[in-house]
Amino acid sequence: MQNPVEYFRNKNVLITGGLGFIGSNLAHWLVRAGAKVLLVDSLIPEYGGNLFNVNDIKDKVTINIADVRDVHSMRYLVQGMDYLFNLAGQTSHLDSMRDPYTDLDINCRAQLSILETCRKYNPEIKIIFASTRQIYGIPDYLPVDEKHLLHPTDVNGINKMAGEWYHVLYNNVYGIRACALRLTNTYGPRMRVKDARQTFLGLWIKQLIKGEEIKVFGDGKQLRDFNYVDDVIEALVCAVTNEKAYGEIFNLGDSSPISLKDLAELLIEINGKGSYSIVPFPPDRKKIDIGDYYADYTKIKKTLGWEPKVSLREGLTKTLEYYRKFGHHYW
Ligand SMILES: NC(=O)c1ccc[n+]([C@@H]2O[C@H](COP(=O)([O-])OP(=O)(O)OC[C@H]3O[C@@H](n4cnc5c(N)ncnc54)[C@H](O)[C@@H]3O)[C@@H](O)[C@H]2O)c1
């Protein structure tokens, strides 16, 4: 794998969703790489944005509290940028069912308008879009590769699918260099742990640290794969700087899927204490659950040389340490 650090020194880099979980971890990486970083985030309270996420780099980045749905702001903000990490999104699957139009506006319509703005005002920009494994829906086979049919089980999945394909389309038709990564469950410091809007794992971590019981839905046997955030950042910076990635879509994933029950037990073991119970799925969650999922990430491994490096045990240990120390900024 090439060393992506050299691509970013003194480069202008825009991160939409830059105060969120993945965006803020990426901002730390880019600051270390010597980039000039602009973070755009709406800080809508139900989403993952948190100013504390950039507390230690706040003097080294520019922060603009703006909404990606605002075409006038975005027109101004994309100009002069070398790279765009397009991470702003409504991430809650349940919220997308309760309020489908907001999800449509952010995850679909705003994506098209960001691309239109780039086409008109900065066609040289290189873009990467954070897509999601959710767009596969209930897997027809495992592990899921990129050829798997897309049949999302919720509104969020449909809108993210459209957002993803607009990026590929603008690459293919207009020559704007863009690619997408289909992220699986990502975890690590700076994730939203207040509730399960971003991921159930965040809520579990909060519950564990607060001495509350973890609730595992269903029978606990559902298999999932997890990526530590540092591995995801490596994939993002590697893809956006590689000619071979433009116009492509890649799965991220991990080759050691784990059942949710085993995950709860591992967390409790690492924490040294805690408890969990297996409870029936709330009906609204059951209707959109995808069951077992883990990805085949051979394509990105072969094309870009990416593979996850951080084991689940190591990543969870670091994550728990972070929230023991800084949890009060996130509860
Ligand atoms: N974390 C995961 O497991 C995961 C999995 C698959 C895909 N993704 C995708 O990765 C991206 C980043 O996710 P994350 O986990 O960091 O979530 P996050 O909620 O922490 O980050 C998203 C950020 O986008 C911001 N945002 C939302 N709507 C906005 C708008 N209209 N204008 C400006 N900013 C807005 C939020 O305030 C938040 O800070 C999202 O697009 C998400 O769909 C994440």
The ligand as a Gaussian input file, in Angstrom:
#p B3LYP/6-31G(d) Opt

LIG

0 1
 N      -20.115000       4.519000      11.978000
 C      -20.473000       3.502000      11.228000
 O      -20.505000       2.357000      11.678000
 C      -20.870000       3.725000       9.792000
 C      -21.245000       2.612000       9.033000
 C      -21.609000       2.791000       7.718000
 C      -21.595000       4.061000       7.152000
 N      -21.236000       5.120000       7.907000
 C      -21.270000       6.446000       7.264000
 O      -20.115000       7.187000       7.592000
 C      -20.444000       8.565000       7.674000
 C      -19.908000       9.118000       8.989000
 O      -20.557000       8.412000      10.023000
 P      -20.190000       8.563000      11.554000
 O      -20.246000       7.209000      12.136000
 O      -18.991000       9.372000      11.722000
 O      -21.490000       9.307000      12.059000
 P      -21.634000      10.705000      12.805000
 O      -23.091000      10.919000      13.034000
 O      -20.754000      10.757000      13.993000
 O      -21.096000      11.725000      11.729000
 C      -21.900000      12.319000      10.767000
 C      -21.755000      13.806000      10.933000
 O      -22.513000      14.412000       9.898000
 C      -23.099000      15.562000      10.444000
 N      -24.260000      15.901000       9.663000
 C      -25.415000      15.206000       9.541000
 N      -26.260000      15.828000       8.731000
 C      -25.620000      16.954000       8.318000
 C      -25.997000      18.008000       7.451000
 N      -27.205000      18.025000       6.887000
 N      -25.104000      18.985000       7.227000
 C      -23.864000      18.984000       7.811000
 N      -23.475000      18.003000       8.660000
 C      -24.353000      16.990000       8.898000
 C      -23.453000      15.184000      11.870000
 O      -23.622000      16.331000      12.698000
 C      -22.293000      14.329000      12.265000
 O      -21.299000      15.090000      12.915000
 C      -21.954000       8.688000       7.539000
 O      -22.255000       9.126000       6.251000
 C      -22.433000       7.273000       7.764000
 O      -23.606000       6.986000       7.027000
 C      -20.865000       4.992000       9.214000

